Amino acid sequence: MTDQVIVALSTCPDEATARHIARTLVSERLATCVNRLAGVTSTYFWDGSLQDDAEILLIIKTTAAKLAELEARLRTLHPYELPELAALPVTGGNERYLEWVRTGVASTSAAPTGEATSTSTQQGE
């Protein structure tokens, strides 16, 4: 496959919301993996006031082909009026891992295998 792997970022107000969004995106095959990173503090202007809020950062692994659908689904799941979504193209990396990401969102027929997270290795690799 040659579909561009994307890493997308989004923030959530709390762990329960972050977990729900992460699990939904992966179960619906819009993302192969979503990391939830607690302890993020975001500083920004909203409605004319300076905000300083604790958030959970989602690091979403998907492909360019799934990005529009992921964005639409994120808007329906997210409690924020304007949910963050910033997508960054992956320009290199472990090709086996990148293929695992592509395969994970390629179809809805079967869940991706755990190859990317396996600690075992085969001889000769």
N, C-alpha and C positions, 0 to 999 in steps of 0.2 A: 504494500500500500504506500501511496505517496502523499496522503492527506496531511496537511500541516498540523503538527501538534501545537496546542495553545495552552498557556498557563493563564488562567483568569483569576482575578482577585475581587473579593467582595467582603464587606464587613457586616456583622450582625450585632444586635443589641445585647444578646445573652446566649448562653450555651444551649438552652433548649431550642431556640430558634435556629441557631447554627447547626445543631445536630439534625433537626427536622429537614432543613434545606439540603444539607450534605447527603443524608440518606435518600431523600427523594430524587436528587439529581443522579446519584449512582444507580438507584433501583430502576429509574426510567431510562438508563443508558445514555444520559446526556453528558455524563462525566464518568471517567474510569475510576478516579480517586479524588477525594476532597479531604485536604488536611484542615483541621480546626486549630487555630493558634490563639490561645487565651493570653491575656495580659497586654493587649494592644490598647494604647490610648490615642484617640484621634482628636486633633485640634483643627477646627474649621469654623467658618462663618455660616450661619443658617438663620434665615429670617432676620437679618441685620444684627444678630448677636454672636459674640464669640463663644463657641462651644468647646468643651473639653470632656470627652466621654470615653469610658471604658467600652471596648468592643471585642468581638471575636473575629479574627481574620480567617476567611475561607480562601484556601489555595486550591483552585479547581483545575484538574487536568482533563482536557478534552481535545477536540479537533476543530479546525476552521469550519468544517462541514456542519458541525453541531452547534456552533456559536449562536446563531440567530434563534434557534429553538431553545437553547439554554437561557438566553437573555429573556425571551418571552416567558418562560417558566419561572425564572427568578422573580420577575415582576409580579407574578400571581402569588408566589409563596412569601415574599418579603414584606415585613410590616412597615418598612420605611417608605415615605412618599417618593423618594428618589434613591433607590438602591444603587450602591456603587457596583459597577462592573467595568473593570479595566482588563483587556485581553492583550497578552504579550506573546508574540510568536517564539517558539523554541527553535533555535537555529542549529542546535547540535546537542549531543549527549549520547548516552548509552542506547544504541540502536535497538537492542532487545527490549529495553524499557519503553522506548518510544513506540515500538510496534505493539507492545502490550496495551499502551494507551489507545492507539488506533483501533485495535481489535476490541477493546472494551466498550467502545461506542459504535462499532460498525453495524451491529444488528441486535435484535431483541430476542434471538433464538436461544442463547445460552450466556451465562455469566462468564466474564473473563477468568482465566485461570490465575492462580497465585504465583506464577513464574517470577514476576517482578519483585515479589517480596520474599521469595524463597532464599534460605541461607545455604542450601546445598548447591554444590557445583559438580559438573561432569568433568571427567578427566579429558584433557586435550583442549579445553576451552581457554 
